[in-house]
Amino acid sequence: MNKIVIGIGVVLIIAGLFSQFYMFTETDTKNILGYRETDTDIKKPYQAFALPVLLLGVVLVGIGAFLKR
């Protein structure tokens, strides 16, 4: 078992989970002739990286379990 490769894999899994669930909102308010309109956008900027980073982390944990030091 190679603890360094497993540790790197665990860090990548945590980074992948963070990138999957990280989000923020932007609120845009418009005032047209006394009518107030509010638009809320949910932004997920790192979601495209989530699956590849998670898979790489899982692969590294699997490889690290079988590698000898």
Beta strands, then each sheet from edge to edge (+ up, - down):
strand 1: 24-32
strand 2: 35-43
sheet 1: 1+ 2-
end
